[in-house]
Amino acid sequence: MTRERGKRTTIGLRPPANPHAEAWVRQGDIGGLQKSDLFTARLTLDITPAMRARIKVSAFTQGVTVADLLRALLDREFPENTL
């Protein structure tokens, strides 16, 4: 319940659930991703401020995030099926 200028206002009942929406949420739709794309590991490395700036400018000019730019670069350099 909320109060507005001394008046009590009740909150209405929750709307009935849409069974199709509930089923979609429960199925865990991953939008075409592979199972290996779901699990990540954090990688930390030290770089100079100048290199960080170059990476950020490059990502911005390509219209991608720094993380996406670096993931693509690492994927090109270390393809999955080379070991």
HELIX and SHEET records of a PDB file:
HELIX    1   1 PRO A   19  GLN A   27  1                                   9    
HELIX    2   2 LYS A   35  LEU A   38  1                                   4    
HELIX    3   3 PRO A   49  GLN A   62  1                                  14    
HELIX    4   4 VAL A   66  GLU A   77  1                                  12    
HELIX    5   5 GLU A   80  THR A   82  5                                   3    
SHEET    1   A 2 THR A   2  GLU A   4  0                                        
SHEET    2   A 2 LYS A   7  THR A   9 -1                                        
END                                                                             
